[in-house]
């Protein structure tokens, strides 16, 4: 029955192919001893596999030497290559600041991956079983995990270009121990598993037996929860991926989307989309902090059209610019200040600080100059005879004001940007044009002033257009 179950699981999840090299992690306990024997039988009777027996000697218990000899003898008996690593876990704990369980896991997996690389292995087989899964789910529940944690361990998962496979994940420990006893397979008992000093042991020895008083099938219920959560989590991941490709755009290392399309998503998908974006930007470091994700989501859904910036941590930032949400690895750098003085009109003026080019041309009046030349687009016309030279094209300064065409009195340039809903990240790239008297006469692409307006008495018109340098070069 055990063999049939493993073969069914392997077929369902594609755990191996004929002639695969598999690193089998063997501690010497009944679970891993059963795993090595089962895989060896499969390789002889069903699917040819190349098995490598790998053992970690943590050096913390008196019986560690005996366990190593037991596993070494088992590999010799089965005619399998044997790899062993002796670890100095206490030193690594001091160096990394990690607890024993995490430190031991880090060193153990590092050794298994290194062994897999040396042998060119397709996978690493681990002996985690259904009881381990139940403990993992409960641990994650106590930590307040979402679906990603409740789904527990996966039967198959890629890590560092190697598959981690768990053929026993739906089999309970009692079945594995019965298998060893029925076949006379020797195994070791890890005395540290009997101490509730470690959290997982406390879950196994104290919490699960206590809960078992109220549900005699508590372990089975947790394993079932993991299966259900795993499938639903996979579905949500696919839905989030579709939403990402539909809504999110890329530009200059930034990821951004429009608020209205985001608000049309279900709340669960809103959270997933934020998580997915953060994980893309964090270079493979998974971000699962619910409070951080929810803080961003609420900032998007609760605030009306406005602007704000949020330092997410880890070198990431989220910025709202009216109806656009941007995610980036760091806040955008402010453009350098610049000043260009023009004693007279010139055909071209390059502004490399913002990647723009100002084109200037003196022309005779044309009917179209009397209409639709207010500066709302990145071009404007002025009565050349009324302009006071020198003209100065410069970066915006605090306190800048302008007499806006069509509006009585002056208005702060900052307020003009706000009224026009110019995103803060864009404002630093918009120059201002100042005449010889210090009046701001034009904000390209935004507004122009009342100064030197073209009229029926105009004899010469100065036509100016601000363009992207790349656009001009392509033309």
Secondary structure, DSSP 8 states (H G I E B T S, - for coil): -HHHHHHHHHHHHT---TT-EEEEE--SSHHHHHHHHHHHHHHHHTS--EEEEEEEE---STTHHHHHHHHHHHHHHHT-EEEEEE--HHHHHHHH---HHHHHHHHHHHHHHHHHHHHT-SEEE----HHHHHHHHHHHHHTT--HHHHT---SEEEETTEEEE-TTTTS-HHHHHHHHHHHT------GGGG-TTSHHHHIIIIIHHHHHTT-TTHHHHHHHHHHHHHHHHHHHHHHHHHHHHHH-EEETTEEEEEHHHHHTS-HHHHHHHHHHHHHHHTTT-----HHHHHHHHHHHHHS-SEEEEEEEETTEEEEEEETEEEEESS--------EEEESS--SEEEETTTTEEEEEEEE---GGGGSS-SSSSSEEEEETTT--SSEEEE---TT-EEEBTTSSSEEEHHHHHHHTT--HHHHTT--EEE-TTS-EEEETTTEEBSTT---TT---EEEEEEEEHHHHHH-
